[in-house]
């Protein structure tokens, strides 16, 4: 997050998101005049709302997320009698600027990259609504007194990172003339002044060429040594160059502030390499600026040194003046050629995070105490199915069934109801004595 002239520019934020809970299924029975024993008619619960991220072209910062940090979709409503379905929860659509990368906060893994073709993404699916008891009537249980609970929604803390979308990244130390250059070659209107860190946020400009397709260039705020370690606003600045396909290194060739242009380029390349090893594999060009203030043969000397150092490495040097316009046309057409050679492939951050689905029983059951018969009663479709395919006469089958009673939480519920050793548990015509 950076601040300029009282305006805060946010390019990262941590927020909490949650999809909606599914509504519970309903337990009820048909009750009508002259109908002696109506069947189950409990309706299903509604679906929980999805948590959706959507690109809004009218937004270019993450400022809104400074004020609101919790985003929850609507919960599904429970079902009701007469087979009535509960209302679905409302989806929540969170608007973000294009270029936003969504990461899981704890691991840093990418959930979605809201750029290029990805304009809308369901980040968290809402919980499924539970089935009402009308679904659970069987020959063995014609009066089911249980319904399926709705599945809970999913929740996450996520990090939003805005990574500027541009073809060309304009990098260099503070006060080397990047803003002046961008204002001359594009439609951008950056602030221009003779002091450090004039630009505290990336500024995009569209470069139009007379007889060729234009391109988007981003003035990346001035880097300093140690930026890759987070010095100054290093990480805030560096994240914006990750999508660019070509770099223009701008240096103060005239050393108006006593800086060494060769050393500046090496420092910046070192910071790029330390931040992301793949960045130095991208094409680069050097814009040796401020040649309009040279005296005599100074320009020839400095430019010769820069060319001897970098052109053998494949990095071409252009002497320019952002003030007078000298050499700029040649530089832009050369950059266009580099872009054409680099191809149209966009830098997209692939999904890394896979949602861990919760494991819990999809099918309902009930654990009750029948004080008339003095027995504990366990019922439900999952219990009925388990008894149907388990051979309780074998030791292995009986041990398997006992383990199921523990892992499903049934034993815990029996204990919460006050069951004691020797008490009887009834399950669909079968009776068991309870012993720990």
C-alpha positions in Angstrom: 0.0 0.0 0.0 1.4 3.4 -1.0 0.4 7.0 -0.3 0.7 9.9 -2.7 -0.6 13.4 -2.1 -3.1 12.2 0.5 -4.5 9.5 -1.8 -3.9 5.9 -0.7 -3.2 3.4 -3.5 -3.8 -0.1 -2.4 -2.3 -3.0 -4.4 -2.6 -5.7 -1.8 -5.2 -6.7 0.8 -6.1 -9.5 3.2 -9.8 -10.3 3.5 -12.1 -13.0 4.9 -14.5 -14.7 2.5 -17.3 -17.3 3.1 -19.8 -19.0 0.9 -23.4 -19.6 2.2 -24.5 -22.5 4.4 -27.0 -24.9 2.9 -30.4 -24.9 4.6 -31.5 -27.9 6.6 -34.0 -30.3 5.3 -37.3 -30.4 7.2 -39.1 -33.1 9.2 -42.9 -33.0 8.9 -45.8 -35.3 8.1 -48.9 -34.8 6.1 -51.9 -33.8 8.2 -55.2 -33.6 6.5 -58.8 -34.2 7.4 -59.9 -37.8 6.7 -56.2 -38.9 6.2 -55.5 -41.2 9.1 -51.7 -41.5 8.6 -50.2 -39.1 6.2 -46.7 -39.7 4.9 -43.6 -37.6 5.4 -43.7 -34.2 3.5 -40.7 -32.3 4.8 -39.1 -30.2 2.1 -35.5 -29.7 1.1 -33.2 -26.9 2.3 -32.0 -24.2 -0.1 -28.5 -24.0 -1.6 -26.0 -21.7 0.0 -24.9 -18.7 -2.1 -21.6 -18.9 -4.0 -18.7 -16.4 -3.3 -17.7 -15.0 -6.7 -14.9 -12.7 -7.9 -15.6 -10.6 -11.0 -13.4 -8.2 -12.9 -14.8 -4.6 -13.0 -13.0 -2.5 -15.7 -13.9 0.7 -13.7 -11.7 -0.3 -10.8 -7.9 0.1 -10.9 -6.9 -0.3 -7.2 -7.8 -2.4 -4.2 -8.7 0.6 -2.1 -12.2 -0.6 -1.3 -10.8 -3.6 0.6 -9.2 -1.3 3.1 -12.6 -0.5 4.5 -14.5 -3.8 4.1 -12.5 -7.0 5.0 -15.3 -9.6 5.4 -17.4 -10.9 2.6 -20.1 -13.5 3.1 -22.6 -15.0 0.7 -26.2 -15.6 1.7 -27.3 -18.8 3.6 -29.9 -21.1 2.2 -33.2 -21.3 4.1 -34.5 -24.5 5.7 -37.2 -26.5 4.0 -40.7 -26.6 5.4 -43.8 -28.7 5.5 -45.9 -29.7 2.4 -42.7 -30.4 0.5 -41.8 -26.7 0.3 -38.2 -26.0 -0.8 -36.2 -23.5 1.2 -35.0 -20.4 -0.7 -31.5 -20.5 -2.1 -29.0 -18.1 -0.5 -27.9 -15.1 -2.6 -24.5 -15.3 -4.4 -22.1 -12.6 -3.4 -20.1 -11.0 -6.3 -16.9 -9.3 -5.2 -15.7 -6.8 -7.8 -11.9 -6.6 -8.3 -9.6 -4.8 -10.8 -8.2 -6.7 -13.7 -4.9 -8.2 -12.9 -5.8 -9.2 -9.3 -4.3 -12.5 -8.2 -6.1 -14.3 -5.4 -4.0 -16.3 -3.0 -4.8 -18.5 0.0 -3.4 -16.5 2.9 -1.8 -19.3 4.9 0.0 -21.1 2.1 0.3 -18.3 -0.5 -1.0 -20.7 -3.2 -2.8 -19.1 -6.2 -6.6 -19.6 -6.2 -7.4 -17.5 -9.3 -5.7 -14.9 -11.6 -8.4 -12.4 -12.6 -6.8 -11.4 -15.8 -7.1 -11.7 -19.6 -9.8 -14.4 -20.2 -10.7 -14.9 -16.5 -13.4 -12.3 -15.9 -15.5 -14.2 -13.4 -14.6 -17.0 -11.1 -16.5 -18.9 -8.4 -14.0 -18.9 -5.5 -16.1 -20.8 -3.0 -19.2 -22.9 -3.8 -22.1 -22.6 -1.4 -23.2 -25.5 0.8 -25.7 -27.9 -0.6 -29.2 -27.8 0.9 -30.2 -30.9 3.0 -32.9 -33.3 2.0 -36.2 -33.3 3.8 -37.7 -36.4 5.4 -39.9 -37.0 2.4 -36.9 -38.6 0.7 -36.3 -41.2 3.5 -39.5 -43.3 3.7 -38.7 -47.0 3.2 -40.6 -50.2 3.8 -38.7 -50.6 7.1 -39.1 -47.0 8.1 -42.4 -45.4 6.8 -42.3 -42.6 9.3 -38.7 -41.1 9.2 -38.2 -38.6 11.9 -34.9 -37.3 10.5 -33.8 -35.0 7.7 -30.5 -34.1 6.2 -28.7 -31.1 7.5 -27.5 -28.5 5.0 -23.8 -28.6 4.2 -21.8 -25.7 5.7 -20.3 -23.1 3.4 -16.6 -22.8 2.9 -14.4 -20.0 4.4 -11.0 -18.7 3.7 -8.6 -15.8 4.4 -7.2 -14.7 1.1 -4.6 -12.3 -0.1 -5.4 -10.1 -3.0 -2.5 -8.8 -5.1 -2.9 -6.4 -8.0 -0.3 -7.1 -10.7 -0.4 -4.5 -13.4 -1.2 -5.7 -16.9 1.2 -4.1 -19.3 3.4 -5.2 -22.3 6.4 -3.2 -21.2 7.8 -2.3 -17.8 9.7 0.9 -17.4 12.1 0.5 -14.5 14.9 2.6 -13.0 16.0 4.4 -9.9 14.0 7.3 -8.6 14.3 10.6 -10.5 15.8 9.3 -13.7 13.0 10.7 -15.9 10.6 7.9 -16.3 7.5 10.0 -15.7 8.7 12.6 -18.2 9.3 9.8 -20.7 5.9 8.2 -20.2 4.1 11.6 -20.6 5.9 12.2 -23.9 5.3 8.8 -25.5 1.8 7.9 -24.3 -1.5 9.2 -23.2 -0.6 8.9 -19.5 -0.5 12.1 -17.3 1.8 11.2 -14.4 3.0 13.8 -11.9 6.4 15.2 -12.8 8.7 16.9 -10.3 12.4 16.9 -9.4 12.3 14.9 -6.2 12.5 11.3 -5.2 9.6 9.0 -5.3 7.4 11.3 -7.3 5.6 8.3 -8.6 4.3 6.0 -5.9 2.0 3.9 -7.9 2.2 2.2 -11.3 1.0 4.4 -14.1 -0.2 2.8 -17.4 0.1 4.5 -20.8 -0.8 3.4 -24.3 1.9 4.0 -26.9 0.6 4.6 -30.4 3.0 4.0 -33.4 2.3 5.4 -36.8 2.6 2.3 -38.9 2.4 -0.5 -36.3 0.3 -1.8 -33.4 0.8 0.1 -30.2 1.5 -1.4 -26.8 0.9 -0.7 -23.1 3.7 0.6 -21.0 3.8 0.8 -17.2 5.9 3.3 -15.3 7.0 1.1 -12.3 7.8 3.2 -9.2 11.5 3.8 -8.6 13.3 0.7 -7.3 16.1 0.9 -4.6 18.8 -1.6 -3.6 17.3 -4.2 -1.3 13.8 -4.0 -2.9 13.6 -7.8 -3.4 14.0 -8.1 0.4 11.1 -5.6 0.9 13.3 -2.6 1.5 11.4 0.7 1.0 8.3 -0.4 -1.0 10.1 -3.1 -2.8 7.6 -5.9 -2.9 4.8 -3.4 -3.6 6.7 -2.2 -6.7 8.1 -5.5 -7.9 4.8 -7.3 -8.1 3.8 -5.0 -10.9 6.5 -6.1 -13.3 5.7 -9.8 -13.2 3.3 -9.6 -16.2 5.4 -7.4 -18.5 7.1 -9.1 -21.5 9.9 -6.5 -22.1 11.8 -4.2 -19.8 13.1 -0.7 -20.5 15.9 0.2 -18.1 16.1 4.0 -17.8 19.2 5.5 -16.3 20.4 9.0 -15.7 23.3 8.8 -18.2 24.5 12.4 -17.3 24.8 11.4 -13.6 23.0 14.6 -12.5 22.8 13.3 -9.0 26.2 11.6 -8.9 24.9 8.1 -9.6 26.8 5.6 -11.8 24.5 4.4 -14.6 26.3 1.1 -15.1 26.1 0.3 -11.4 22.4 1.3 -11.3 21.5 -1.2 -14.1 23.4 -4.0 -12.4 21.7 -3.3 -9.1 18.2 -3.3 -10.6 18.9 -6.5 -12.5 20.1 -8.1 -9.3 16.8 -7.1 -7.5 14.8 -8.5 -10.4 16.7 -11.8 -10.3 16.3 -12.1 -6.6 12.6 -11.4 -6.7 11.8 -13.8 -9.6 14.5 -15.8 -11.3 12.6 -15.8 -14.6 12.5 -12.0 -15.0 16.0 -11.7 -16.4 15.1 -14.1 -19.2 12.8 -11.5 -20.7 14.1 -9.0 -23.3 15.6 -5.8 -22.1 16.7 -2.5 -23.5 18.5 0.5 -21.9 17.3 4.0 -22.3 20.2 6.3 -21.4 18.3 9.4 -20.5 19.2 13.1 -19.9 21.7 13.3 -22.8 20.5 16.9 -23.3 22.6 18.1 -20.4 25.9 16.6 -21.5 28.9 18.8 -22.3 31.4 18.2 -25.1 32.4 14.6 -25.5 30.8 13.4 -22.3 27.9 11.7 -24.1 30.2 9.7 -26.3 32.2 8.5 -23.4 29.3 7.4 -21.2 27.3 5.8 -24.0 30.4 3.9 -25.2 30.9 2.5 -21.7 27.3 1.4 -21.5 27.4 -0.2 -24.9 30.6 -2.0 -24.2 29.2 -3.4 -20.9 25.7 -4.5 -22.0 25.4 -4.9 -25.8 27.6 -8.0 -25.8 25.0 -9.4 -23.4 22.2 -8.7 -26.0 20.9 -5.6 -24.2 20.9 -2.7 -26.7 21.6 0.9 -25.5 19.7 4.0 -26.8 20.8 7.5 -25.9 17.7 9.6 -25.4 16.3 12.7 -24.0 12.8 12.5 -22.5 12.7 16.3 -22.4 13.7 17.0 -26.1 12.5 13.8 -27.6 15.9 12.8 -28.9 16.2 9.0 -29.8 12.7 8.2 -28.5 11.2 7.1 -31.8 14.0 4.7 -32.5 13.7 3.2 -29.0 9.9 2.7 -29.3 10.2 0.9 -32.6 13.0 -1.3 -31.3 10.8 -2.2 -28.2 7.9 -3.0 -30.6 10.3 -5.4 -32.4 11.2 -7.1 -29.1 7.5 -7.6 -28.3 6.8 -9.1 -31.6 9.7 -11.6 -31.1 8.5 -12.4 -27.6 5.1 -13.4 -28.9 1.6 -12.8 -27.6 1.7 -15.3 -24.7 0.4 -13.6 -21.6 1.9 -14.0 -18.1 -0.8 -15.8 -16.2 -0.4 -17.2 -12.6 -1.7 -20.8 -12.7 -4.0 -22.2 -10.1 -2.1 -23.9 -7.3 -4.7 -24.2 -4.5 -7.0 -27.1 -4.4 -9.9 -26.9 -2.0 -10.0 -29.5 0.7 -13.5 -30.8 0.9 -14.8 -31.5 4.4 -15.8 -35.1 5.1 -19.0 -35.6 6.9 -22.0 -37.9 6.6 -24.3 -36.9 3.7 -27.1 -38.9 5.2 -28.9 -38.1 8.4 -29.6 -40.1 11.5 -31.2 -39.6 14.9 -30.3 -40.8 18.3 -33.2 -40.7 20.8 -34.3 -42.3 24.1 -37.6 -44.1 24.2 -38.7 -43.9 27.8 -41.7 -46.2 27.3 -39.6 -49.1 26.2 -36.5 -48.0 28.1 -34.2 -48.3 25.1 -32.0 -46.0 23.0 -33.1 -45.8 19.4 -30.7 -45.1 16.5 -32.4 -44.6 13.0 -31.5 -43.2 9.7 -30.8 -44.3 6.1 -27.1 -44.6 6.6 -27.7 -46.9 9.6 -30.1 -49.0 7.7 -27.7 -49.3 4.7 -24.8 -50.2 7.0 -26.8 -53.0 8.7 -27.9 -54.3 5.3 -24.3 -55.0 4.0 -22.5 -55.8 7.3 -22.3 -59.4 8.6 -22.7 -58.9 12.3 -22.4 -62.6 13.0 -18.7 -62.5 12.1 -16.1 -61.0 14.5 -14.6 -58.9 11.7 -18.0 -57.5 10.6 -19.1 -56.7 14.2 -15.8 -54.9 14.8 -16.3 -52.9 11.6 -19.8 -51.9 12.7 -18.5 -50.8 16.2 -15.8 -48.7 14.5 -18.5 -47.1 12.4 -20.6 -46.2 15.4 -17.6 -44.4 17.0 -16.3 -42.6 13.9 -19.7 -41.4 12.9 -20.3 -39.8 16.3 -23.2 -42.0 17.3 -21.5 -43.4 20.4 -20.7 -39.8 21.5 -24.4 -38.8 21.1 -25.5 -41.9 23.1 -23.1 -40.9 25.9 -24.4 -37.4 25.8 -28.0 -38.8 26.3 -26.7 -40.6 29.4 -26.4 -44.2 28.3 -24.7 -46.5 30.8 -23.2 -50.0 30.5 -25.8 -52.7 30.1 -28.4 -50.3 28.5 -30.1 -51.4 25.3 -29.7 -49.8 21.9 -32.3 -50.6 19.2 -31.6 -50.3 15.5 -34.2 -51.4 13.0 -35.4 -54.5 14.8 -31.9 -55.4 16.2 -31.0 -54.8 19.8 -27.5 -54.5 21.4 -26.3 -54.1 24.9 -24.0 -51.1 25.4 -20.5 -51.7 26.9 -17.5 -49.5 26.6 
